[in-house]
Amino acid sequence: MRILYLHRCVGENSEKLLSRFIHSLNCQSLSFSENCILQVVVKGPKQIDWVALEHNLTLSSVYVCDPIQVPDDGYDIAAYARASRLMSDRVTLYLNSFSRFSSPKSLSIMNDSWDNVCSSSLLGCSGAMGRYSRYKLQVGILDKHKTAPFQSWLIYLRSMLREHANPHVRTNGFIAHSDKIAEYFAARKFPQTKLECYEVESGSESLTNFFEQKYLLSLNGIHPLEQPVKGGFRRNSQENLLVLDNQTDHYDSASWINKKLLSMRSYI
């Protein structure tokens, strides 16, 4: 399995986030190390200290590939797309700058679980969102405004986002063949706005809907995408997630009532 880690070289916390990811990788109990490689995709103007990075990975037995540099535009989704076009086809775990492994068993569970699904599947490792996508929230707010700009936005949202149940894999951590990701973007332009990212993540022709076989993966095994996972994203203590990120951290630090609101917003 290839681990693609997207390192965004901007902001004061970029090196801290990278170090946190490396620490979580070093803690993995790997029984398949000869098949596990790390591909860092550098997004942004800065260069990383590659010697220091390889030195910090000495506790891990993964093979480190030469980094891929991509422009700092188009959000993380576009970086995934660009990297997938440049890499050879391989089963790939896609992680963004905030992602890290939640458990020393995360990678082993991912690798073992992939052997039990179709090779053209999509596996979500950081949970799912949006039983009703963003439609119910966005359209519900805009429908109260009758001015022309709001109504134009409303018409666009209604054409783009599904009104009915539309669970979709979070792009902070998912597994798929890199050629399938490249195929999805082959007929699409790279997203340049947040709304275009929403379309890729949860629109009618989303990345999730592109795959016929799609599942959620947790510490407890494989689950249907439509089935909310106990201890999954913004549920309970999120104890069964394989991948953590800034959004899971935000939920963990929230008050009891805010946790309820976050969970409701994600699954209504």
N, C-alpha and C positions, 0 to 999 in steps of 0.2 A: 504494500500500500504506500502511496505517496501522500505525504502531509504537506499541503500547501498553506503556508502561513503568510498572510498579507501584512507587511510591515510598512506603516505609513510614517514616513520620515518628516513629520512636521509636529510642532507643539512640544511642550516641555516634558510631557509624559511618555513620548514615543519609546525612549530607551527603557523606561521603567516597565512599560507594557511588554516589550520584547523580553526583558529579563524574567518577568513573571511567567511568560509562556515557556521559556527555556527551562525554568525551574520545574514546571509541571511536566514537561517532556522528559527531563532527567529522572523524574520520579516514576516513570512508567515501568511496569513489569512486563518486559517484552520477551516472548518466546519465539518470535518470528522476525528477529532483528535483521536477518539477511535479506528480507523482502521489504523492509521499511526504509524509506528515504525521505529526507526533508528538503522541500523546495521553498525557499524564501522569495517572495515577490516584493520588491522594494518599490513603494509608491510615493513619489515625491522627489524633491531636488537634492536631498542630502544623501551621502553615502554612509553605509554602516561599516564599522570596524570588523571586517570579516575574520581576521586572525583571532580577535577577541571572542567573536561569536563561536568559532569552531572550538576554541579552548574551553569555553563555558559549556560546551556540549560533550565534553569528555566523559561525563558520567552516563551519557546515553550512548547506545550502540547503533543509532541510526546513521545512515550514510547521508552526508550533506552535499547537495548539488550546488553548482555555481548559481548565484542569485540572478533573478530576472528583474530588469528595471522597466517600469511602466509609468506613463504620465500620471500626474496627480489631478485627474479629472474624471468625471463620469461615475463617481462614487465607487464603492467596493465592488458592486456588481460588474461594472465595466472592467475593473482590474482582473476579476476572475475570468471574464470572457477573453481578454487579451492574452492572459497567461495560458489559457486552455488552447488557444490557437498556436502558441509557440512550443508547447510541450508535446512529447510523444504520448500516445494514448496509454493510460494507466488508471486503475482505480485510485481515486484521489479524495482525500478528506480536505475540504475547503474551510479554512478558518480566517477570520478577519483579525484586525490589530488588537481587539479587546478579548479575543478568545483564549481560553486556557482549559486544560483538562481538569475535571472535577475529582477524579479518582485515579490511583495508580493502576486500576484495572481498565480504564477507559479504552485505550488503544487495543488491548487484547480482545475486549468485548466487540469492538467495531470490526476487527479483522475476522473473528470467528463468526460473527453474524452475517458478514458479507457472503461467506461461503454458503449460507442457507437461503439466499434470495437470488432471483434472476439477475444476470450480469448487466441488464439494462435498467436496473432499478435505481430509485432515489431513496437514500436513507437520511432522515433528519436526526441529527445528534444533539441539537440544542432546543428541541421542542418545536411546537407549532403555534400559530396564531390564527385569529380571525375566523371563527365559525361563520361570521358574516363579513369577512374581509374588513376593509375600512369603510365599506359602503354605508352601513347603518349610522356610524358616527359622523362621517363627513357630510353625507347627504342630509342627515337629520338636523345638523347645524345650519347648513346653507339654505335649506328649504324655508327657513324663517325669514330669509332676506329676499325681497322682491325686486331689487335693483338689477339692471341688465348685466353688470359684471358677474354678480353672484349667480344669476340664472344661467349664464354661459358656462360657468365653472360647473354648475349642477348638471347640466346636460352632458358635459364631457365625463363627469364622474359616473353618471348613470350608464353611459355607453361602455365605460371601461371596467368598472368593478361589479362583481356579481352581487345581486341582492340576496340570493339564497345561500345556504350554508356553503362555505368555501374555505375549509381549513388549508393552510399552506405552510410548508416547511420554512423555518427561520434560516436565513442565509448566513448566520453567524457560525454555523457548523453543520455541514452536510457531506454525504459521500455519494459520488457518482463517477462514471467513467468520464475522463476529461474530453474525449471525443464527443460525448453526448452534450456536454456543456457548450463546446464549440459549435456543434450542429444547431443547437437552439438559437445561438446568436448569429448564425450565418446569414439569416434572412432578416435580421433586425439591426437597427442602429444602436450604438452604445448609448445607454441612458445618460442624459446630460442634466436632468433636473430630478428633484426628489420625487415629483409626481410620476415621472417615467420609471423611477426605481420602484415605486409602489405598483406600477403596472407589471413589472417583471416579477415582483414578489407575490402579488395577490390579485392581479387582474384576470380577466377572462382567459387570456393566453399567457398565463404565468409560467415560470420555470417549473413549478410543481405540477401544473396541469399538462405540461409537455411530456411527462413521464406517465406511462400507463401503470407501472408498478411503483408504488411509493408507500413508505412506511416510516414510523417513528421508532427510534432506538433509544433504550434507556438502560440503566444498570440491571433492570429486571428482564431485558430481552427485547424482542421485536413486537410492535403493536401496529394495528391499523391506523392510518393517518386520521380517520374520522373519530377515533376513540380517544377522549382525553386521558392522559396518563397520570395516574396518581403520583404526586411528587415530581410532576413535570414542570414545564415553564409556567411560572406564576401560579403554581398550585402547591398548597401545603407548604413544606419547607424546601421545595425544589430538590429534594434529596436524591431523586433518581436520574437527574440530568447527567449526561456524559461530558458536556461542554458548558462552561460558564463564561460570562461576558459582562459588559457594563450594565446591561438591562437586568440580568439576574442579580447583580450586586445592588442595583437600585431597589429592586423588590425586597431583597433581604434586609435592607436598612430602613424600609418604610414602616410606618406605624401600622397597627392592626387594621384600622379602617382603610388606610391607603392601600394596603395589600388586597383587601376585598375589592376596592375600586379598580385596581390594576388588573386583577384576575377577571373581573366582569368585563372590562374594556377589551380584554384579549379574547374572550370566548363567547360573548353574547351572540 
